[in-house]
C-alpha cells in the first residue's frame, strides 16, 4: 500500500478514552466535538483498545464511528486485532469453558484486565467488528503488527494469508485453537532478543514485506526502565528497523501518535502539547 496522505498510528489504548481523545485532538484528527477532522488522513490503531481501563466499550464505539466519518471525508480509520480483543471475544464466546491448558476463558480474560460488566454491553455490531479486524497490515515499507512476536508465521507466509487464517479461526468454536492463539499472542520481546533479534527481524520482514516493523504490546517503560508517565515518544531499536509505540496509556503514560515517515525523511511524534521532528 502506498499513500501520499499522512498515516498515523496509535498504540495500545486499553480503555483510556479521555487520553485518547486528547492526543487525537492535538493531532487535529478530532475536533472539539470529537468528530473526525483529519480529512484524507489515514489513522491506524495497533490493537488492544480494550481491557485494563474504564472505557473499553466507549473506545470501541469511538473508533467504529470514526471509521464512518473518516471514509465520508476521504480518509481512513483502521484497527488491528490485539491479544486483548481476542481475550474479550473468547470470554464472550466460551465463558467458563476450559480446554485444560489453563484457567477457563472468562477467568483468563479477567486476570488480564477484563471488566465483567463490559460483556453485557457487547452488541452484535461490536462482535462482528472485532471478528473482522486484521492482525497485520503492510503500509508501503512499514509492517504493522500488534505483538513483537513471530507467532504470525504459524498462520501463513503473507499478510493476506495470516489475516485470512485468523479470521477463519474466529468464525469457528474450536476452543483449543483459540486457546493456542491466545497463548501465542502473549509472547513478546522477540525482536529485541539479545542474540537472535536481528535474525528474527530479517526473516520476518523477508516473509511479510517491508523494511521496518511498528508494534505495540510491550509497554516501552518495561524495556527502558522508569515510569510510563515519562514515556512521550516511540522506542526505536534494532537500527530503527523496529518501532515500539506502546506508551503505557493505561499505566499513566501521556500518550502520543506516531506518524509513519514519508520516504524515510522524517518522523512526527505528536504529543498532547507539541510536535517533535526527529531525523531518521
N, C-alpha and C positions, 0 to 999 in steps of 0.2 A: 504494500500500500504506500503510495506516495501522495503527499498533500502539501499545497502551499499555504494552507490555513494553519494557524497556531494549534499545536497539540499539547494539552496539559494533562498531567497525571496526578491523581490524589492517592495518598497512601491509606493505610488501614484506618477506617473511621470509628469502628466499634461503638456505634450507638451514640456518638457525640454530635448531636445536631447543632447546637449553638456554635461550637468552634468551627464546624464545617461551614456553616453559613457565613461566619466571619471571614474565613480565608477565601471563600468563593466571591464574596462581595469585594474584597480588596484586590482580587484578580480581575474585577469588572466582568465576571461571568454571571453574577446575580445583581439585580437592582435592589433598592431599599425595600421593595415589597416581596423580595425573594423569588422573583421571576427571572427567567433566562434573559441575560443581556449580553451574551457573548457572541451574538451574530453567527458567523460561519465558523467560529472556533470549534475545535474538537476536544472533548473532555473525556478522559478515561478514569474510572475508579479501579484500583488494583485488587479489590476484593476485601472481605471482612468488613462489610458495612455494619454487621450485627454483632450482638453479644457484648458483655462487659460494661456497656454504658446504658443510660436510661432510655434511649430513644431509638431502639433498633427499627421499630415499625415506622416511625416518622422519617427516619433517614431513608429507608427504602421508598416510602411514598414520595419524598422529595426527588430522589433520583429518577423514579419512574415518570413523575410529572415533567421533570426537566428534559427527559428524552423526547417527549412530545413537543415541548416548547422549542427546544433546540432544532429539531427536524423542521418545524414550521419556519424557522429563521434561516435555514440552510446550513445549520451546524449539526453536531452530533454529540450525544452523551452515551457512553457505553460503560459496561462494568464487567470485570472478570469474576468468576466464581472463586471464592476463597474457602479455606477449610472451615470457617465458622458458618458460612452459608450451607455448606454440606452437612455440618453437625446439626444445624437448625432443621433442615429438611429431613434428616434421619430421625431426629427426635419426634417430629410430627408423623412421619410415615410408620415408624416401628415402635415408638413409645418405649415400654418396658421390656420389649423383646431383647433377648441376648443370644449371640452366636456362640458364647462360651469363650471367646478370645479375651474379653474384658467385661467391664460392667455393662449394664443394659444401655441402650441408646440415649434415653432421656437423662439418665444419671450422668453419662459421659458428657452430654451437652451442658448440663447444669454445672458440672465440675469445671467446665471451660468457660464459664461466664454467662451461660444461658439464663434468661429470666422466664420462669414458667408462665407468667401472665402473658408473655408475648405469643405463646402458642395459640391462645384463644383469639388473638387479634389477627391471625393469619387468614387471608382471604384466598379465594381461588385465583385471583389476579396475582397475588404475591407468589403463590406456589408455582404457577405457570411461568412467571417471570424468572424466578430463581432457577428453575429446572432448565431454562433455555440459555443461561449465561455461559459464555465460552470460558475456557480455562487458560487459553493462550491467545495472543494476538501479535502479529508481525506488522509493525508500522515502519515501512522503509527499512532502515538499518537497525531499528530498535525492536527487540523482542520483549513483550510484556508477559510476565508470569506472576502469580501471587507468591508462591513459595520459592525460597532459594534452595531448591532441591532438584534432583534429576529424575524423580519418580515418573515424570510425564512420559519418559521414553518407554515405559511399560505399556502405554496405551496407544502408541503409534509413533511414526517417524516423520510426520509432518504436522503442522499446526492444525490443518483440517482433519487429519486422522484422529488426533488426540481429542479435539473438540467433539467430533462425532462419536467416538467411543465412549466418552464420559457422559454425553447427553443420552446415549442409548442405555448406559448403565442406570442412570437416574430414572428412566422410564419403567424399570422393572423392579421387582421386590426380592431380589437376591440379596438377603441381608448380609451374607458372608462377603459378597463382592463390595457392598457398601462399607462394611467394617474394614476390609483390607485397604480400600481407598482412603478412608478416614485416617487409618494408622500411617499410611504412606505420606499423607498430606501434612502430618505433624513434623516431618523431618525438616531440618533447617541447617544453614551454615555450610552446605556442601561446597559452594564456590569460594568460600573463604578458608577451605581446608588447608592446613599448613603445608602438606606435602603434595596433595593431588588436586588442589583447587584449580590451577591453571589448566590441567589436563581435562577436568570435568567441564570447564567453561568452553574450551576449544571444541570438544566433542559435541557438546550441547548445541553450540552455535552452528557447527557443521551440519547437524541433523535438521535443525529447525530454521536456520537462516538468521541473518542479521549480524551486526558487529558489536552490539552491546546488549546486556540484559538489564531490564529495570524490574525490580521486585519489591515486595513488602514483606510481611510475615514475621520478620525478626526485628524487634524494636532496636533502633540504632544505638541507643544508650547502653544496651546489653552487650554491644560489641566494643564500643569506645570507652565505656565507663562513665560514671557520673549519673546525673539525673535526666529524665526525659524532659523536664522543664527547660533545660538548656539546649535542646535539640531544635534547631531552626533551619536546617538545610539537609539535603540528602548526603548520604555517605557514598563517596566514590572510592572504589577499590579495584584490585586486580588490574592495575594500569588503566583505570577508567572503563574497563570492559563491563563492570557491574556497577549498578546504581541502586542503593537501598533507599527507599522512600518511606519506610515505616517510622514516622516521627514519634510514635508512642502517644497518640492523641488521647487515648483512654487512661494514660498514666500521667497526665498533666502537661504533655507537650503542647506548645503553642500552635503547631500546625504550619504547613507550608504547601505550596503547589509547585511541582516540578514541570518546567516546560521543556519538551524534547528539543534538543538543538537542531537547528536547520543547517544541513551540510557541515555538521561538526564545527561550526564557527563559534557559537556561544550557547550558554545555558542561562535561562532565567530561573531563579529561585524566588518565588513570590511569597513574601511573608505578610502577616496582617498589617504591618506598618510601612513596609518598603519593598523595593525590588533590588536584588543583588545580581550583578552580572559577573560571571566567573569564566575566565578563559579556559578553553579546552586544549 
